[in-house]
Amino acid sequence: MYIDLILLVAIILAVIFFFKRFSSFIILICSLNMVYRLLHFIADNVKVPELSSLIRKYIPTSIPNAIANYIGTKNILYDITLWAMFIAYCILLFYLIRILARRKKI
């Protein structure tokens, strides 16, 4: 029932408590969203009914989808969540480019 929300909050709190860095938080949020999407890709394309039903039942499609399950999609909070995810992905892209630039010594 609330397993997706509890899991999301627990992971976010663990990262904030242990790492205490903004970059770790951004990497966690974007990675978790990618994992959710990859698992649903597996559920859609692997023909194992037990696995597909398990993934669809307990794992949300994405972080905004998990939030939409509780607040709905016709809400300003949902729009803020979508824009926050967009900004998080832009920040992650900046971090990745910065890491690659350091390795190439640009």
Backbone torsions as a table, in degrees:
resi	resn	phi	psi	omega
1	MET	NA	-66.6	178.7
2	TYR	-106.3	17.5	-173.9
3	ILE	-63.3	-36.3	-179.7
4	ASP	-68.2	-39.7	178.9
5	LEU	-69.7	-42.1	179.0
6	ILE	-63.2	-44.0	178.9
7	LEU	-63.0	-44.1	179.8
8	LEU	-62.1	-47.2	-179.8
9	VAL	-65.7	-40.5	179.5
10	ALA	-63.2	-42.6	-179.8
11	ILE	-67.3	-42.6	179.2
12	ILE	-63.5	-43.9	178.7
13	LEU	-65.0	-37.9	178.2
14	ALA	-63.6	-42.9	179.6
15	VAL	-66.4	-43.0	179.5
16	ILE	-63.6	-40.4	-177.7
17	PHE	-71.2	-42.3	-174.1
18	PHE	-88.4	-40.4	-174.1
19	PHE	-95.8	-40.4	175.6
20	LYS	57.7	26.5	177.2
21	ARG	-122.4	143.5	-178.8
22	PHE	-65.1	-38.2	-179.7
23	SER	-63.7	-37.4	177.4
24	SER	-64.6	-39.4	178.8
25	PHE	-63.9	-45.6	179.9
26	ILE	-63.8	-45.1	179.7
27	ILE	-63.2	-39.2	178.2
28	LEU	-63.7	-49.5	-177.1
29	ILE	-61.3	-47.4	-179.0
30	CYS	-67.8	-39.2	179.0
31	SER	-67.0	-41.1	178.5
32	LEU	-63.7	-40.4	177.3
33	ASN	-63.8	-40.5	177.7
34	MET	-66.0	-39.3	178.4
35	VAL	-63.1	-43.7	177.0
36	TYR	-57.5	-45.5	-178.1
37	ARG	-68.2	-38.2	177.4
38	LEU	-65.8	-40.1	178.2
39	LEU	-64.1	-38.8	177.7
40	HIS	-71.5	-29.5	172.6
41	PHE	-63.2	-43.1	177.4
42	ILE	-63.0	-43.9	-179.9
43	ALA	-62.0	-34.7	-179.1
44	ASP	-78.6	-29.1	-171.0
45	ASN	-111.1	-12.8	176.4
46	VAL	-98.8	127.8	-173.7
47	LYS	-88.1	55.2	173.2
48	VAL	-115.8	103.9	-172.7
49	PRO	-60.2	-36.2	-179.4
50	GLU	-65.7	-43.8	179.3
51	LEU	-66.3	-44.0	-179.5
52	SER	-62.0	-44.7	-179.5
53	SER	-68.2	-35.7	178.1
54	LEU	-64.7	-45.4	179.7
55	ILE	-65.4	-45.5	-178.8
56	ARG	-65.9	-29.5	-177.6
57	LYS	-79.0	-41.2	-170.0
58	TYR	-108.2	-15.1	-175.1
59	ILE	-117.8	126.0	178.9
60	PRO	-71.4	161.1	-179.9
61	THR	-67.2	-38.5	178.5
62	SER	-159.3	174.0	178.7
63	ILE	-65.2	-45.5	175.7
64	PRO	-60.8	-33.7	177.3
65	ASN	-66.0	-39.9	178.2
66	ALA	-63.0	-39.9	179.3
67	ILE	-70.9	-36.2	179.2
68	ALA	-65.3	-27.8	177.3
69	ASN	-62.6	-25.9	-175.8
70	TYR	-104.4	-29.5	-177.4
71	ILE	-114.6	-13.3	-177.9
72	GLY	89.8	170.6	-177.7
73	THR	-100.6	-11.8	-179.7
74	LYS	-99.3	56.4	-173.2
75	ASN	-143.2	147.2	178.9
76	ILE	-67.3	-30.1	178.5
77	LEU	-65.9	-35.4	176.5
78	TYR	-66.4	-41.7	177.4
79	ASP	-63.2	-40.3	177.3
80	ILE	-63.0	-40.3	178.1
81	THR	-62.5	-43.1	178.5
82	LEU	-62.6	-43.8	178.7
83	TRP	-68.5	-33.5	176.8
84	ALA	-65.8	-39.7	176.4
85	MET	-65.9	-39.4	176.6
86	PHE	-60.8	-45.7	178.9
87	ILE	-65.1	-39.6	178.3
88	ALA	-62.2	-40.9	177.2
89	TYR	-67.6	-35.4	176.2
90	CYS	-65.6	-41.2	177.7
91	ILE	-65.4	-41.5	177.5
92	LEU	-61.5	-41.9	177.2
93	LEU	-60.6	-40.9	176.7
94	PHE	-61.2	-45.7	178.9
95	TYR	-61.5	-42.2	-179.6
96	LEU	-66.3	-42.0	177.7
97	ILE	-64.3	-40.3	178.7
98	ARG	-63.4	-41.3	178.4
99	ILE	-64.7	-44.6	178.9
100	LEU	-65.3	-37.1	179.6
101	ALA	-66.5	-37.0	177.8
102	ARG	-66.4	-36.4	-179.6
103	ARG	-71.6	-33.4	-179.2
104	LYS	-87.3	-11.3	-178.8
105	LYS	58.8	48.9	179.2
106	ILE	-71.1	NA	NA
